[in-house]
């Protein structure tokens, strides 16, 4: 198991609490510190652009009927790497966000770890 | 007559020459009334000036008996109208028109006569038709010669042959014309009534020459005939269609569009409306092969495009929900596995949670996923423990699908906990659930779950999945508050949940 994630703060934006809990569990197992989870775009935006330090983020694309892209933009502006999680896969993303690391729901622990590594530019040790 | 012969000093001479001509002439107004005629005309028609001047041509004379009579009248009328409408001279090489004849005994009989007629429009200075001159030649004798009914001594074989051939040709041409006119009319009728839209554009500016009812409906019944397309349909500028037409006209290559988006103004002052069309622009060529116009044909496929879009949206939404549900199930499995080392108890716990989720799905399906009633959800999630042991008391509260799913899981966890450690684990223990709605304008659900008659409970050392899920769901999914009380006389939970919040999927 990689130690690269130890102490990394990862923001979660996800409206389904059960899915958010799963992500938290996976992140904690990896040694990360989950931030949030945010249940709405507004809450996510507050966390993404606020003072709280964030090293990476996992963003559900469809959050309580709204699209998460304002949060993605705020993170991009801060230079924070992020991953989209969606039931649609990368094909469901609008053109401007294509190419971002994407997690397909439902996801495995390995898929979360690989996507985070790719997004954060970390090498598996 | 004055209009006809205004040329200076010759007035009188021309008028009398007209009257003196052995050829019958009749002058008609544009609405085909008799304006004047010469003596030869009165003679041949056995009529008088007073009897026919001012009357419509076709009511002035009886066209005679026989089934062909109406068709013969129609041919003459059509030729007159062509002359008037096209302002071009029109020839009718051969037409049969019976003439009334007064017999010696005073009775009236009809005599078949064959005519060749020329219709000449007479224009005023502004170019408008003021009269149509009909010049008729009686060719009955020629016709009879040809038919061989009268073999005059004077008629040579050559005369008969020539006359017969000429007449035969004339008759043939006339017959062809009649057939072609009929075909043309049938084709135009087919265009006009076709379910798809049809228009004929002429010239490099694409002037509307004709369009059918479906086309008129497409463009909101505007008056476009005779107008170039850029003037007739100005809102189409910038949508590429003028350019397609220009290209078809220039290259002679047809252009086809499939589910092509067009924005049209379908009523005056209205906003542009989006329609989708399947269409083809085909060049119309003259005898030399040069493009002279464009034939536009197609049909409106807006309904089909829209229903395909709706279907795609529904499939996307279904996929989204299924994937989210699978992620939820995955989470339940993983969290349950963490608290159950024994595969047997894991399977039991996992299945119970899946069923809790499934029960709420059933309730939502009954309402076509519009929502579910709080009391119904409570009943579903607790009935396995005996309905007499759980008393529920509160008003009807409609819950949105997301809130219904969350509360279903919450009640399942509470009931499972009560059966394992709380009031439902003791023979006489009971659960009381009471709720009310506070604040009518921004309704808020206040709910208390209270366990009585069970063993004493104390704060657990480590939070289990159940209590974590309850706290998380209330805060995260429902934007509400929850307090869990581990009191000595029984467990209690108090909920405060806003009901006016927009619920996502």
Contacts between the chains, C-beta under 8 A, distances in Angstrom:
chain1	res1	chain2	res2	distance
A	15	B	476	7.7
A	15	B	477	7.2
A	15	B	504	5.3
A	16	B	324	6.0
A	16	B	327	6.9
A	16	B	328	5.9
A	16	B	477	7.3
A	17	B	406	7.2
A	17	B	469	7.2
A	17	B	472	4.4
A	17	B	473	4.8
A	17	B	476	4.1
A	17	B	477	4.9
A	18	B	327	7.7
A	18	B	328	4.6
A	18	B	331	4.2
A	18	B	332	6.4
A	18	B	335	7.9
A	18	B	409	7.6
A	18	B	469	7.1
A	18	B	473	7.9
A	19	B	324	7.2
A	19	B	327	4.7
A	19	B	328	6.1
A	19	B	331	5.6
A	20	B	472	7.2
A	20	B	476	6.4
A	21	B	331	5.9
A	21	B	335	6.4
A	21	B	468	6.9
A	21	B	469	7.0
A	21	B	472	5.9
A	22	B	327	7.2
A	22	B	330	6.5
A	22	B	331	3.6
A	22	B	334	5.8
A	22	B	335	7.1
A	25	B	334	6.6
A	25	B	335	6.9
A	25	B	338	7.5
A	37	B	476	6.7
A	39	B	476	4.7
A	39	B	477	6.9
A	39	B	479	7.3
A	40	B	504	8.0
A	62	B	320	6.2
A	62	B	504	7.5
A	62	B	505	7.0
A	63	B	504	6.7
A	64	B	402	8.0
A	64	B	502	7.0
A	64	B	503	7.2
A	64	B	504	2.7
A	64	B	505	7.7
A	65	B	502	6.7
A	65	B	503	7.9
A	65	B	504	3.9
A	65	B	505	6.4
A	66	B	504	7.2
A	86	B	320	8.0
A	86	B	323	7.8
A	87	B	319	5.8
A	87	B	320	4.7
A	87	B	321	7.9
A	87	B	322	7.1
A	87	B	323	2.7
A	87	B	324	5.9
A	87	B	327	7.7
A	88	B	316	6.9
A	88	B	319	6.6
A	88	B	320	6.6
A	88	B	323	7.8
A	92	B	316	7.5
A	104	B	323	7.7
A	105	B	323	4.4
A	105	B	324	6.4
A	105	B	326	6.7
A	105	B	327	4.3
A	106	B	323	6.8
A	106	B	326	4.5
A	106	B	327	4.3
A	106	B	329	7.6
A	106	B	330	4.3
A	107	B	327	7.3
A	107	B	330	7.9
